[in-house]
Amino acid sequence: MDRWRQINRIAFHLTARLLPAYKHCRWGNKVKNAFAKIAFSHVGEAVNWGKNVLISADFVIGDFSGVGDNARIPKGVTIGNDVMIGRDLKIFTKNHKSDRTDIPMRLQGFTEISSLVIGNDVWIGDDVIITAGCCHIGEGSILAAGAVVTKDVEPYCVVGGNPAKVIRYRK
């Protein structure tokens, strides 16, 4: 079964590269969903996929969510229902170690992979970067375009900037 998942993951990435985004080609999105449902841990109903999406193996996405063009999502990410993700999202779940000064950083390895949970009804704007320091994006949050999110985001919170700071609360 693992081999079958790998084949479907490759097929998903090929279709994500070759077929247009949902707004231009609804049948292409259905093909992407068919491969994604087999390739990844869980893919909800009616997920919209952008073009050139790159996703690692251990991935969960809920119902009626959308992933924008050129998104890069590593393993260990869980995305809730009704999540809107803009173009060019980059998520980092690990970093280079840099504690020691007696050996080069490139030889120190990596930190442990941290999981990231994105709650339901979240809007992530274009060009957002989420670093390994962030483990949870709260339900109903908005991440403004271009935000660099370095720590957890509270529910119903609007954040923006570099590093991202609270702009306002939705409630």
HUSUL-V416035 format. One record per backbone hydrogen bond with DSSP energy under -0.5 kcal/mol. CO is the residue of the C=O (numbers start at 1). NH is the residue of the N-H. If there is no record, write none. Layout:
co | nh
CO | NH
CO | NH
//
This chain:
co | nh
1 | 5
2 | 6
3 | 7
4 | 8
5 | 9
6 | 10
7 | 11
8 | 12
9 | 13
10 | 14
11 | 15
12 | 16
13 | 17
14 | 18
15 | 19
16 | 52
21 | 24
21 | 25
25 | 29
26 | 30
27 | 31
28 | 32
29 | 33
30 | 34
31 | 35
32 | 36
33 | 37
34 | 38
35 | 38
35 | 39
36 | 40
42 | 61
44 | 47
45 | 64
48 | 67
49 | 22
50 | 53
51 | 70
53 | 55
54 | 73
57 | 41
57 | 59
58 | 76
58 | 77
59 | 41
59 | 42
60 | 79
61 | 44
62 | 65
63 | 82
65 | 48
66 | 85
67 | 50
68 | 71
69 | 88
71 | 54
71 | 73
72 | 74
72 | 91
73 | 56
74 | 77
76 | 116
77 | 60
78 | 118
79 | 62
80 | 62
80 | 83
81 | 121
83 | 66
83 | 85
84 | 86
84 | 124
85 | 68
86 | 68
86 | 89
87 | 127
89 | 72
90 | 130
93 | 114
95 | 111
104 | 107
105 | 108
109 | 97
116 | 78
116 | 118
117 | 119
117 | 137
118 | 80
119 | 80
120 | 140
122 | 84
122 | 124
123 | 125
123 | 143
124 | 86
125 | 128
126 | 146
128 | 90
129 | 131
129 | 149
130 | 92
131 | 134
133 | 135
135 | 117
136 | 138
136 | 153
137 | 119
138 | 141
139 | 156
141 | 123
142 | 144
142 | 159
143 | 125
144 | 147
147 | 129
147 | 149
148 | 150
148 | 163
148 | 164
149 | 131
153 | 138
154 | 157
156 | 170
156 | 171
157 | 142
157 | 159
158 | 167
158 | 168
159 | 144
160 | 165
161 | 148
165 | 160
168 | 158
//
